[in-house]
């Protein structure tokens, strides 16, 4: 008996969530192994932060390349190729214990993970209706966080350079291929080969872009050095076990609050929920920064759980807020753009956190996080009163340029069409500006009354 469309879509969503959960078990393993392994080699904190930034740079490059690659080979093939590449990369880390080798391998791993998440999350965004998107994304990220909690405990008690630890990670990366490759539901129609400029993405959903940037800076920066800080704790016997407990506490906080926050954001303004999460995590971070040395280890772990409850939950709501404003055909481009912004923050975060921890230990690490999370809270409250911009006014081809003299306008592919008929292009732009000035002003921003532009206009 053939499945109804709703049953088929539900089964497809479940399969995708299972695949991500398996993938994130490996992610939890790697997040603890990498900093501890580098420290075991004698690498200083700022160099560990630099390698974490290189990983984020690879993720950023992958987020940029993902939409075109997805349009060429499809969701399933992209996920399969990325997971296999990631598994091979993890195994290579166990063979060569040299930070100069680990640095480029981490770049490759970042690219692969960006491909995997763009494939899965754009697929989810295409099949989940708007009215339940916050709920489904909450379940999706809750499952991912549960896996991130479980992952580090597979290596608890092992040396951070033990080959068995990296074999576990490669095993789960390979296993994640199975549910996706065996799905009975056809993958979504391949998206158009088009991109979205960063400024257009910002105009479409400025709160989502700013939230993604701060999530990258704070979460990646703090978590890249978290295992090193907690490795010295005696809880669980110390070492990798203590680091696993600390990582698990942070992700457990996010796990407990992710789904309720997603459900709540389906009923009220999403940005208010993001502001609440940011405020809670800011208070927890500042509490650890100021009182951490005077607290028991258990108290610090509990405070870390409150930090994770807020800091590790708001990115998914930023994604849902952006998708609320996006035509279905452009969801992959928006997803990729947000990952690109997040990765940009993830490059900055580990560098800042590395120097902050080097300068003042946990006060520098968590103090930096607390200040940035306060900024997030203030920005979200201010953005609630902003006005939406029509979607059709924001779409253009996005092609990032290099921050060097080589990045001249002659090398910008967006200029190729304009160079052919500059007069016509200028006249068209002037006409559009006049039309925009004459258009009536839209009402206050709301996630429920903002209708996406018809696909014929895209």
C-alpha angles and dihedrals in degrees: 000000000000118000120249115246092254093049091046093050091047092052090047092052091050091051092051093048091050090051092051092047091055090045092052094052084067089044091056091050094050094045090062099035098051101059093037092047091051091048090051087057089056096255114159120236096254091053090049087052090050092053089048087052090052089053089053090048089056089049089050092051090048091051089053094049097039101084095054092042091048091051090051104046106013136238101291098047092045093052092046095049093046095049093048092049091049092051092052091048093052092051091051090058090062091053100052120041100195126114091216088061095041093054098067092037089057089053089056091047091052092052091048094051092049090053091050095050095043089053096048100038095046088049090052092046090054096054103035117086118232095244092063100028095104090049094049094044088050091054090045094053092040090057090047092051092049088056092048088055093050098043101071092052090067087071099035108134095016124113111260088239096046111129091221091065093057091044089059090054093049090048093058093043089056094044091056088069094065103072094042095048092047097048113130095205118091114247118248121278109280110262123243116269095252135114137206123238114240091240091052090051089050091050090048095052114356093171091055092050094048091045092051091050094051091044089056094048098044104033100040093040094050097040094047089066101027095095091053093052094048097039088085093056116106094218112118091008095300128256118067091351092059091045090050091051092050093048090046092051093053093047092043089059090052090046094055095049103033099081097041090047090051092050092047092050089056088061104038137026107305094216092059089056090049089051091052092050091048093050093050094049091046091056092048093049093049090046090057092043095052103033103022097106091051097048131085117254091251091054091052091049091051092049089049088055090056089049091052092047090064106024096045095046109052100069093071089053090052088054092049091048091053094046090051087067098041132093110237093245090060099046094103091052092049092046091050092047093053091048088050091054092045090051090051089057089045090059092053097040102063091045092052093042093048093055092041092053092044090053101044113359117226092353091062094041098049096029090061090049092049095052093049092048090053088055089052091052094050093046093051093051090050093048093056089078095048126113126243123243121222110261095226089061093060106051120106136128113284118213115164114219128214117261091234136087086268089070095081123149089255089066094047108103090207089072097057096087094042094054091062097060109012095163094052091046092051092049091049092051092050091050091051091050092051091049091050091052092051094047116104116254115257125235129255119309117267132165091218102049100042107102118202117240116263113266090241089069094052 
